[in-house]
Amino acid sequence: MNARLVRRLAGPAAAMALLGVVWLLVPARGEAAVEVIGMSLKEMLLVIPPIFVLLGLLDVWISREQLMRFMGGASGVRGTTIAFLMGSVAAGPLYAAFPVATVLMRKGASLFNVMVFIGAWSTTKVPMFLFEYAALGSMFAVTRLLANIPAILIMSAIIARVVSKEQYHELTG
């Protein structure tokens, strides 16, 4: 068997073995774990297909040249704003952001803008802000949002600076 394949399957195999041990030692916990795994799998199967349909449309409707112009290295504040808004209005769990980020990278978006997109998706979603505003008050919601925006920009800048151009091109395939 291919050594690379063995390394890729080692983590999932270890998790399955651990689940089997838990199930044998504490059957109720094992059953609860399997139930959670089933619910997560169901959620993924409901979320991922629409994401891939949207990615296919994005791939067809927006040319590489357009995306590079609006989100590439020379896009400046406009590209960052687009990335931030895309992440903030997106729907779905964070794991759905990664296939979108991959398409953005392959189409020529800058790593900085891709990281801003992922950061916005994970922390500044509009529905989350509205929930916090209603449940925790305006002071909390606005303070958290205002603290997250510079944090996203700083972390994105650090990542874009640390990752070399060769590494970035290796990621984009």
ZINORFEN-V877561 format. One record per residue. SS is DSSP state (a for helix, b for strand, c for the rest). Layout:
# ZINORFEN-V877561
SS / SS
This chain:
# ZINORFEN-V877561
c / c / a / a / a / a / a / a / a / a / a / a / a / a / a / a / a / a / a / a / a / a / a / a / a / c / a / a / a / a / a / a / a / a / a / a / a / a / a / a / a / a / a / a / a / a / a / a / a / a / a / a / a / a / a / a / a / a / a / a / a / c / c / a / a / a / a / a / a / a / a / c / c / c / c / a / a / a / a / a / a / a / a / a / a / a / a / a / a / c / c / c / c / c / a / a / a / a / a / a / a / a / a / a / a / a / c / c / c / c / a / a / a / a / a / a / a / a / a / a / a / a / a / c / c / a / a / a / a / a / a / a / a / a / a / a / c / a / a / a / a / a / a / a / a / a / a / a / a / a / a / a / a / a / a / a / a / a / a / a / a / a / c / c / a / a / a / a / a / a / a / a / c
